[in-house]
Amino acid sequence: MSVCSAAAAAATATALLALPLVPASAEEQEEGRLLLTVSGAEHSWIRGVRLGCPGAHGPHPHGAEACRDLIAAGGRPDALRGEPHACTLEDDPVIATAKGEWHGQDVDWRKAFANACALDAATGPVFRF
């Protein structure tokens, strides 16, 4: 490599390092990060998953759909449209929680549901894990 080529390569590398690290598009900007949990009555069992939105990748099995719904709800679990469907009247309470942040605002949400079907109907893919 000539001295001119080495100098050009060094200048290019320095210029690239000076560029700000920004997402390629607005859709890649992070909306928020939440720890979602579902537990049985009196915490007889519990499961949870982390969700970062947009969430096409990560541990949530329905991350992209969950993020889509949370983005539409402004990050507020109480504002989720869910996927209303009929449920039995089985009394097997579950408690859902969402903790984390959305657009820099703290999220600390907790709600009890009569059973897992009622939770699913109210929250759609967000708590399907």
Helices and strands as residue ranges (DSSP letters): H 3-18, G 26-28, E 32-40, G 41-43, E 46-53, H 63-72, G 77-79, E 94-102, E 105-113, H 116-123, G 124-127
